[in-house]
Structures are given as structure tokens and as C-alpha cells.
Amino acid sequence: MDPKSVLMLLGLSSYQPLVKGTRLVVRASGMNARTAVAVLAAVLRSGFGED
């Protein structure tokens, strides 16, 4: 399961730009989906996108 699928399941469609950025990072670094999801979750927990 890729990060985009995870976010879709969570209903976080507003994070689409972040998903695209994450997918580019995954391609560039060769990370697997599980690692990408962990990175993405850490970014979301850090408060990305909060007003």
C-alpha cells in the first residue's frame, strides 16, 4: 500500500500536494512504501498543514 492509498483511507484529501511530494521523495531515495508512510505520519504529527 502506498502513502496515497493510506491518506485516501484516512480521508485526508487536503494533503494531496504532500502526497505527491512524498511519492517523489520515495522515487528519488528508493524507500519502500512502509518507510514512506512512517515518514509521512511523522510529518503529519509534527503539525504540517495546521492553521
C-alpha positions, 0 to 999 in steps of 0.5 A: 500500500502506498502513502496515497492509498493510506491518506485516501483511507484516512480521508485526508484529501487536503494533503494531496500536494504532500502526497505527491511530494512524498511519492517523489521523495520515495522515487528519488531515495528508493524507500519502500512504501512502509518507510514512506508512510512512517515518514509521512505520519511523522510529518503529519504529527509534527503539525504540517498543514495546521492553521 
